Amino acid sequence: MCEISESDCCGNGCTNCILDSKPLSTKRADLTQKKNILHTYRKYKLIEINHYNNRPHLIQLKFTIAEENGDNKQLTEFILDCPPGHHLMMRAPVFDGTGIRCNKTVLRPYSPFWTDMTEFQFKILVNLKPNGQMTKYIEKLKLNDEVEFRGPIGVFVYEPSLNADSSLVIFCQGVAIAPTIPILERILHNEDDNCRIYHFSCFQNIDSIIFREKLIEFNRYWNFSSETYLSHQKCSECCDLSFNGGCEHFKRLLKYKEQVKPRRLSMQIISSSLEEIKSTKKQFVVCGSNTFQEFIKDCLIKCDINKNCIFVF
């Protein structure tokens, strides 16, 4: 594994900065006695580009290992393992106004929401931001272009629970729901894991909900419950959706067992929700903007939650 230098930091003030949490060996790599191919910067070929639900600013990218990294025989000693709750660092070149490559790079962290460790493939969800350095690079990507990634970066560790006295409480906002999906799938697809999951997600309106079908699918499991809060939901028929949980027009937009609230997630809601969770062993995951992270952390601490039980990414 190569050493980490100051240039590996993206400069965005990430909670789990690569300088503070360098890539470590993963459990699956240890069990298979193979090396994690993500530990050093390598090139991955872009094999799929899709706009998520036809939203121009939200794109889904799928990558596979580039051929220049070696033939199949050489790759047999590796796996691609990015544990749930960890991210990969994308490294891209920077060009000047004339199209000439500068002697510097731009880095951004992205959390895969799907991986195939033996085929060396993964998918990420990218929220394009106007005039963003990485956005300019990503918007120009074409199929078969090669991009550098490295990882996994993160500190979140989850151990399966054999008893029902354990719970995982997740708060996420917008596109940051993506890194929570592998965590949910890892728990819910393990029949021996009895951890109860409480998932709170925040979006602007019902049309902006990401992975909505996934959340509906997860609601089939006995140990999963979710609530979605919409801060700017509007209705052409009514002027106030917050009254009594929403109007009849809004309720008709919901699907079976969907708990969607046309209001902002508040301290009061968080406090009352935590009172209903009787588990003695709790872990908390917070994913979103810096402002969202600070708000949720502050609410949890005011509810006497030990800050060592709160994982932010």
Secondary structure in CASP SS format (residue, H / E / C, confidence):
PFRMAT SS
TARGET T0000
AUTHOR 0000-0000-0000
METHOD secondary structure of the structure
MODEL  1
M C 1.00
C C 1.00
E C 1.00
I C 1.00
S C 1.00
E H 1.00
S H 1.00
D H 1.00
C C 1.00
C C 1.00
G C 1.00
N C 1.00
G C 1.00
C C 1.00
T C 1.00
N C 1.00
C C 1.00
I C 1.00
L C 1.00
D C 1.00
S C 1.00
K C 1.00
P C 1.00
L C 1.00
S C 1.00
T C 1.00
K H 1.00
R H 1.00
A H 1.00
D H 1.00
L H 1.00
T H 1.00
Q C 1.00
K C 1.00
K E 1.00
N E 1.00
I H 1.00
L H 1.00
H H 1.00
T C 1.00
Y C 1.00
R E 1.00
K E 1.00
Y E 1.00
K E 1.00
L E 1.00
I E 1.00
E E 1.00
I E 1.00
N E 1.00
H E 1.00
Y H 1.00
N H 1.00
N H 1.00
R C 1.00
P C 1.00
H C 1.00
L E 1.00
I E 1.00
Q E 1.00
L E 1.00
K E 1.00
F E 1.00
T E 1.00
I E 1.00
A C 1.00
E H 1.00
E H 1.00
N H 1.00
G C 1.00
D C 1.00
N H 1.00
K H 1.00
Q H 1.00
L H 1.00
T C 1.00
E C 1.00
F E 1.00
I E 1.00
L C 1.00
D C 1.00
C C 1.00
P C 1.00
P C 1.00
G C 1.00
H C 1.00
H E 1.00
L E 1.00
M E 1.00
M E 1.00
R E 1.00
A E 1.00
P E 1.00
V E 1.00
F E 1.00
D C 1.00
G C 1.00
T C 1.00
G C 1.00
I C 1.00
R E 1.00
C E 1.00
N E 1.00
K E 1.00
T E 1.00
V E 1.00
L E 1.00
R E 1.00
P E 1.00
Y E 1.00
S C 1.00
P C 1.00
F C 1.00
W E 1.00
T E 1.00
D E 1.00
M C 1.00
T C 1.00
E C 1.00
F C 1.00
Q E 1.00
F E 1.00
K E 1.00
I E 1.00
L E 1.00
V E 1.00
N E 1.00
L C 1.00
K C 1.00
P C 1.00
N C 1.00
G C 1.00
Q H 1.00
M H 1.00
T H 1.00
K H 1.00
Y H 1.00
I H 1.00
E H 1.00
K C 1.00
L C 1.00
K C 1.00
L C 1.00
N C 1.00
D C 1.00
E E 1.00
V E 1.00
E E 1.00
F E 1.00
R E 1.00
G E 1.00
P E 1.00
I E 1.00
G C 1.00
V C 1.00
F C 1.00
V C 1.00
Y C 1.00
E C 1.00
P C 1.00
S C 1.00
L C 1.00
N C 1.00
A C 1.00
D C 1.00
S E 1.00
S E 1.00
L E 1.00
V E 1.00
I E 1.00
F E 1.00
C E 1.00
Q E 1.00
G H 1.00
V H 1.00
A H 1.00
I H 1.00
A C 1.00
P C 1.00
T H 1.00
I H 1.00
P H 1.00
I H 1.00
L H 1.00
E H 1.00
R H 1.00
I H 1.00
L H 1.00
H C 1.00
N C 1.00
E C 1.00
D C 1.00
D C 1.00
N C 1.00
C C 1.00
R E 1.00
I E 1.00
Y E 1.00
H E 1.00
F E 1.00
S E 1.00
C E 1.00
F E 1.00
Q C 1.00
N C 1.00
I H 1.00
D H 1.00
S H 1.00
I C 1.00
I C 1.00
F C 1.00
R H 1.00
E H 1.00
K H 1.00
L H 1.00
I H 1.00
E H 1.00
F H 1.00
N C 1.00
R C 1.00
Y C 1.00
W C 1.00
N C 1.00
F E 1.00
S E 1.00
S E 1.00
E E 1.00
T E 1.00
Y E 1.00
L E 1.00
S C 1.00
H C 1.00
Q C 1.00
K C 1.00
C C 1.00
S C 1.00
E C 1.00
C C 1.00
C C 1.00
D C 1.00
L C 1.00
S C 1.00
F H 1.00
N H 1.00
G H 1.00
G C 1.00
C C 1.00
E H 1.00
H H 1.00
F H 1.00
K H 1.00
R C 1.00
L C 1.00
L C 1.00
K C 1.00
Y C 1.00
K C 1.00
E C 1.00
Q C 1.00
V E 1.00
K E 1.00
P C 1.00
R C 1.00
R C 1.00
L C 1.00
S C 1.00
M H 1.00
Q H 1.00
I H 1.00
I H 1.00
S H 1.00
S H 1.00
S H 1.00
L H 1.00
E H 1.00
E C 1.00
I C 1.00
K C 1.00
S C 1.00
T C 1.00
K E 1.00
K E 1.00
Q E 1.00
F E 1.00
V E 1.00
V E 1.00
C E 1.00
G C 1.00
S C 1.00
N H 1.00
T H 1.00
F H 1.00
Q H 1.00
E H 1.00
F H 1.00
I H 1.00
K H 1.00
D H 1.00
C H 1.00
L H 1.00
I H 1.00
K H 1.00
C C 1.00
D C 1.00
I C 1.00
N C 1.00
K H 1.00
N H 1.00
C H 1.00
I E 1.00
F E 1.00
V E 1.00
F C 1.00
END
